[in-house]
């Protein structure tokens, strides 16, 4: 019987965390009001430290309020429970301790029967490690995750929470940034969008923005020109980027309309950038999960420099929509998806069924608790999809050539 539930949000923000916390609290209050709820502060960090919020009657009564805010009310952090060296260095566990055991013992000490993790592939693979440890050592505790990532790249989940809102917000961000296109003649705008390994968010953001351009009324007679306001290139990690060919195409755009706007995935071309830096003897920083710290290599600036020279740009503007997009409140689409997933998450938890809730692409898109061992990150964006090819054709960009992608194990 479930008596106490703990929640935590982890990893980078997405426009679903606050809404999901509220939706879980609402659902438990509706179907199991006697279940006690706590929420660990700052994700797995709070779990290791035993720091948490107690969900009071006031919080239960006003949980719906959380859907109107972005970020996470209970806080996030990037913690990998199998990276003991990093956790010792950060003072989160003592030297010689097994972080998985520290986390498991803390859950037992706090009297937790169910742990809900709300995060992306790193959060839920960490949850998988914890779940496996709990099972192996006979801890009577169920872990149920929810998929959060604006990259929409969790295998085998069709749609992760917050991704749709992030695309909508990225397009909103672009409207103001691209208004700068005639602040100088021959302006190059690089809109860098989050997406380490997956181009879905960049493509979806570009489509949203392009659709707005097509639906809007323009007045070219006085310089309000649809061609100048549109997106002119979309670059994602899954496609080969032929700099010379694209520069030649975009040079014609620059000559015709006086500006060029590119939507760029932050992970596009990273291998080339890293190779260039390492050839110079520079060390590329990585995080606790081994990921390259993209902010240290600045892909947008790199591409801006390359294209500025080849296009003869007089001004280059590199703008990143990531933090603007990922910290927004959930839109209607995501709120509906979050509610649906949270209802099943609570039902699964009360039934003792572990896993990550999502529409399982390998099981006919069935909404179910997907086995932790099947959860992986880095699902590539399918650049052969009709909507993406239609987008590229609509902006005059040739169909992409697929890049060689790493296999997922």
Number of C-alpha atoms within 10 A of each C-alpha: 8 17 14 16 26 24 25 28 32 26 23 20 27 30 31 38 36 28 31 31 25 23 25 23 26 22 20 21 18 11 13 15 13 12 14 19 23 20 24 24 24 23 26 27 25 21 24 23 17 15 15 19 14 12 15 11 10 8 15 18 12 12 22 17 13 22 21 13 17 20 23 25 17 20 20 24 17 17 25 22 26 16 14 20 17 17 22 15 11 12 11 19 21 15 13 9 13 16 23 23 16 18 23 22 16 16 21 14 10 16 15 21 22 24 25 26 24 28 30 30 23 21 28 30 22 21 27 24 17 20 25 16 16 20 12 9 11 9 15 12 21 23 27 29 31 27 28 32 30 29 31 28 29 25 20 19 23 16 24 27 31 33 28 24 26 35 28 21 26 29 24 18 20 24 16 10 19 24 11 16 23 17 11 14 14 24 25 29 27 25 29 26 29 26 24 20 23 27 31 27 27 28 25 21 27 30 23 18 24 20 14 15 17 13 9 9 11 15 9 11 7 7 11 12 14 16 19 22 23 23 27 24 21 25 21 29 28 24 21 15 18 10 13 12 10 16 18 12 17 23 21 13 20 22 13 13 19 19 31 31 26 22 24 28 28 28 24 25 20 20 11 10 16 18 13 12 14 11 10 9 9 11 10 14 13 12 12 15 13 8 10 17 13 19 10 10 17 15 23 26 16 15 19 21 15 13 22 22 12 16 23 14 22 13 17 21 18 19 18 20 20 22 16 13 27 26 23 23 26 31 19 11 13 23 22 12 17 28 18 15 26 26 17 20 27 23 16 20 23 20 12 18 18 24 27 32 25 27 20 19 14 11 11 8 14 14 17 18 22 22 14 22 14 14 20 19 20 19 19 20 21 14 20 13 9 10 13 21 15 15 22 21 12 16 15 15 17 13 15 19 13 15 12 10 12 9 7 10 5
